Amino acid sequence: MASVAIVGAGPAGAVLSYLLARRGVDVTLLERQTDFAREFRGEVLMPSGTEAIAQAGLLEKLDALAYGAANKIGIFRGDREVVTVTIDNPANGPRVTPQAPMLEMIVGEASRFPNFRLERGTTVRELMRENGRVVGVKADTRAGSREFRADFVIGTDGRASIVRRQAGFAPDRIQQAFDVVWARVPGTFLDGRTARGYIGRGHLFIMYPSPEGHLQIGWVIKKGAFGDLRRIGAEGWLGAMAPHLSRDVVDYLEAGRASLKHPVLLDVVCDRVRQWSAPGVLVIGDAAHTMSPVGAQGINIALRDTIVAANHLGAALASGAGPAELDEAARRVQAERIAEVAAIQDMQQLGPRILFANSILSPIMTSAPLIWFARRFLTGAIAERVRPFIRGVSVVRLE
């Protein structure tokens, strides 16, 4: 039986493990943490990501988990409501799905196969090589150092990927001008189904309800600015945001001030490696291409990578293909996925360029009159621009 070691039990690693195990491949999934709880993980599933899970045969299990779906999205400029979009069928749109229960569900389904093993608390330190080919990994486990040998190694271990570094895959970075401060506020805002965005020159504030009983807020700020905000504390942080928000949101945040003392800073990175594979090893998801948070694409693009990886490597591993055939299958994954990844990353740059541009155009482009004009006359063009974030760029089908 062919074997694969998958490093990182995020959404891509978990779903790929399930798909490969279902095809009879001997799968070992290595996860650094002992559980899936995190300070913050991407949790917005676009229809493109949900469709990937559906193709994997896991949609019914996913639907059984608690998730949030906004039925109203409002765009504001300070106290002024510029436009509100009502979503007629929220279940078919973006959904907020906390990752911890989702990942437990996926690895639980994978565990039904006797050829699947999840090794929690296992930190990969080094790729093992023989005759120029990766043949496994060395890792620290709760029981001590251990080697995990495999016919192929797949890195799904995120933006700080050890597999990427050990394989020598050099990333090309797309310079970013902003960071995102994330925080959670307990309780329900309005009806618990409303999401909002507050736009202006040099800032963007977003908020959406979570099914876990809190409001998730994110403040997009100029890169490096959070050091000053941390020094002034929660009171100063709220004071800095307040002029950009409507009164009802300011009052809500003031009431939950205590929970804002320790926000999480996301250092925004956008890059992609030139080469996703080498003899015996492949990276996908954020390990291959770290996505900007614009459009909530990271988890969704990674899930689509997973389907393509399962198509090519799944067939090769299940058929007992030799090293050369496995390497060629890995190269086909990048060849099929690179166009969509590059297109989405390019699209992600437009909004921040307008928001943080040091020119006279920035206040004009984010002014209420121009936003109103766009709503009135450019709705179709805007919808077409947004569609790739929701549905994807290319067709991805599980074979």
N, C-alpha and C positions, 0 to 999 in steps of 0.2 A: 504494500500500500504506500503510495506517495505521501510525503509529509511536508508540512509547511509550518513555520513559526511566524506568527503575526505579533508585532510589537505595538502595543497600545490598544486598550479596550474602549476607545471612543466609539461614536456611531459607525464610522467606516470599518474599524477593526472588528466590532461586534457583528455587524451585518455580514461582512465578508467571511468571518469565521463560520457563521451559520450556513451561508450558501455553499462554502467549500465542504463543510462537514456533511451537508445533505447529499453531496455528490460522492461521498465515500472517501474524501481526502482525510488523512490523519492531521488534525489541526491542534496546535498548541497556541493559545492566546495568552500573551504575557502582559500583565498590567502592574504598573508601579504601585498604585494605591491598593489598599485593602477593601475599599468601598468606592462607590461612584459619587459621593458627595463632594461638591466643589464650591468655592466662593461664587464663581460665576462661569457658566458655560453657555455657548450659543444654544438657544432653545426655541427659536422660531423656525418651524418647518413650513417652507413654502410648498405649494402644490407639486413643484418639481421634486422635492425631497420626499413628500408623502407618497408620490407615485412610485419612487424607487422602493420604498418600504412595501408598498402594495405588490409590486412585481416580485419581491422576495417572499411574498405569501404571509406577511406579518401584519397586514393592515387591521384585521379583526382584533388581534391582540393589542395593537396600538390604540384602536378606538376604545378599547375597554379601559384604558388609562385616563386619568383626569387630564383634560387639556382646556386651554382657554382660546376662544375665538371672538375677536372684537366684531360687533355689529355696526359700529360707527367709528369713523376716523376723522378727526377734526384737525385742520391746519390753522394755526393762530399766528398772529403777529402782535405780541403783547396781549392786551385785552380784546383785541379785535379778532373775531372769528372770520377768517378769509374764505374758507370753504370747508364743507363737511360732506363726507362720502358715506352713504349708507350701504352696507353690504347685505344683500338680500338673503344669501345662503352662506352664513359664516363658516359652516362646517366644510365647505369646499374651497375656502380661502386659506390664508396663512393661519397657522395654529401655534399657540404657545404650549410646548410640551416639555416639562422638566426632564432633564436628561437622566437623572439618577434612576427613577422608576422605569424609564424607557430602556436604559441599558440593562438593568436587571431582568427585564422581560426578554430582551433579545438573547442574552447569554443563557437565560433559563431555557429558552427554546432550543438553543444550540446544544445544551447539556443533555437533551433527549437522545443525542447520537453518541454511541459509545466511543467513537473516534474523535471526540472533542474534549479538550481539557483547558480549563481556565486556571492560570497560575497567578493568584493575587499576591501583592506585596513583593513583586519581582522586578528589580531594576536592572535593565540591560546596560552593560558597561562597554561591551566590545563585540564587534563582528568577528566570527571565526573564519579563517580562510585556509584553503588548501589548493595549491597549484593555481593561484590567482582567482579562485572562485570562493564566494561566500557559502559556507556549509553549516551555518548555525550562529548562535550568539552565546556569549558568556554573560552571566547575570548574577547579581546578589539576591538571594532569596531569604526568607525568614529562617531557613535552616542552614544558611551559609552559601558559599559560592557554588555555582552549578553551570554546566554546559548544556545547551539545548541544541542538538543537531537536527538539521532538516534539509530536505531536498531544495527548499526555497525559503527565503526570508522576505517578509513584506513589512515595511514600516508604515504604520498608521498612527504614529506617536506625536502628531501635532507640530506646531510651529517651532518647538525646541527639540525637534527630532534627533535622537542619538543615532538612529539609523542613517539619516541624511548626513550627519557629520562624519560618521565612521566610514560611510561609503565614498566620501569626498565629493558629494554633489554640491556644486557651487551655485548659490542663488543669485539671480539678478533682482535687485531691490528697486521697487517703485517708491520714490520718496513721498512720504506722507506729511501733511502739515498739521495734523490734529491727533489728539488722544480722546478717549471716552472715559468719563467718570460714571461708574455704575453704582446704584444703591437700591435698596429695597425698603419700602415703607409699608408697615403692616396695615391691614384693613382694606376696605373697598372704597374706591372713588366713584362717585355718582352711582351708576347701576352695575358697576363691575364688568361692563362689556364695552367700555369706551376707551379708545386709544387717541392720543393727541401728539401733535408735533408743533413746536414753537420755533419759528425761523426768524433770523435776523442776521445782520452782518457780523461775522466772527463768532457765531454761536448757533447751536441747534439743540433743543431740548426735546426728548421724546419720553413718552410714558405709555405703558400698557399694562393691563391686569394679568396677573398670573393665577392659574388654578390653585396654587398653594396658599392663597389667601393674602396676597400682598400686591402692592403696585410696584412694578419694576420701572425705575427711572434711569435715564442716561443723559448726560450733559456732554455734548461734543465741544471741546475747547481746543485752543491752539496748543500744539505740541510743546511740552515743557512747562505749561502754565500751572499744573497741579501742585507744584511745590509751594507756590504762594498760597493756594487755597488750603493746603494742609496746615499751614502755619496759622491761618486765621480761624480754623475750627469750623464746626457745624454752623454756628451763628453767622459767621462771616461768609461761609459758603452759600447759605440761604440768602443772605443779603445781596451777594453778587448775582444770584440767579433771579431774584424777585423782580427786577425791572423788566425782565424779558417775558414774564409769565402773567397769566390772568389771575385775578384776585382769588378765585375759588381754589386754584391750584396752590397758590402761596399759602392760603389758610390751611389747606390739607397738609402741606409739607411742614408747616410750623407745628401742627399738632403731632406730627411724627418725628420731630427733630432728633430725639434721642437715638433713633435708628440710623441717622445720617452721620454719626460721628466717625464711622470707619468705612467709608466708601471704598470701592475697588477701582483701581486705575488700570485701564487697558491701554498698554503702549501699542498704538496702532502700527502694524507692520503689513506690508503688501509685497510679496515677492513670488518668484517661481524658479525652480531649479532648471537648468538647461537640459539636464539628462536625468530621467526618472529611474533608470535601471542600469545595472551592471551585472556581470555574471553572478547569478544566484540571488540577486536582491532587487527589490522594487519599492518605491515609495509612492503613496497616493495621499489624497486629502491635503490637509495643511502641511504635512511633511514634504509634499511636492510643490505646493503653491499656497502660501499663506494669504488668505483673502482679507481685504479691508472689511470692516463691519457694515459698510454701506450696502443696503439691500438685504442684510441678513443672509449672506450667501455661503458662508463657510461650511456649515453642516450639510446644506443641500447639495453643493458641488461635490463634497466628499462622498455623499451617498450615491451620487451619480457615477463617480469614479469607481465605486464599489461594484456596481452592476457591470461595468465594462471589464473590470479586473476579473470578476467571476466568469464572465463569458470567455475570455481568452485564457487566463491561467487555470480556471476551473476545468476546462476541457482538457488542457494539456496535462495537468496533474492527475486527473481522474483516469486518463488513458495510459498513464505510466510513461509519458514522454521523457526523453533524455535531456541532459543539460542544455544542449543547443536549442532544442525545441522550446524548452521553458523560457530561455532567454529571449527567443524571438517572440513568444507570446507576451512577455513583459514589455517588449518594445512596442508591440501593437497597442498596448493600453495607452501609452503616452501619445502615439500617433493619432488615436481616435479622440482623446480627451483634450489635447492641447488647444485646439481652436476655440472650444467653448470657454475654457479657463481664461485664455488671453482676451477674448471678447468681453467677458464679464468684468475682468480686472480693468480693462480700458473704460468701460461704462461707469465703474465705481469712482473714477477720478473726477468726473464732471462736477458733481455737487460740491465736494470740498474745494475745488478750484474757484467756484463762484463764491462760496461762503467765506473763504479765507483770503481771497484775492486782495492785495494791497493796491487797489486802483479805484477809480471813480465808478467803475462798472459794478462793483460788489453791492453798494447800497441801492443802486438802481435795480439790479437783478433780483434783490430780495425785498423790494418795496411792495407794499400792499397793492398799489395800483397795477403793477406789472403782474403780480400773482393773480389778481382778479382778471386781468386781460388774458392770461394763459388759461385760466379756468373757463372763460367765456368763449374763446375762439380757438384754443389749441388743445382741447380735451383729447381729441383723437390722436394727435401727434404725441402727447404726453403718455397716453395709455400704451401706445406702440413702443415708446421708449422704456416703459416700466415692465412690459410684458416679459422680456427675457429674465428679469429678476424673479418673476413668479412662475413661469413655465419652463425656463431654460432656453438655451440657444439651439442645441442640437437634439436629435431624437436618440433616446437611450432606451433600449429594450433588452430585457433579460432573455437570453436564448435558452 
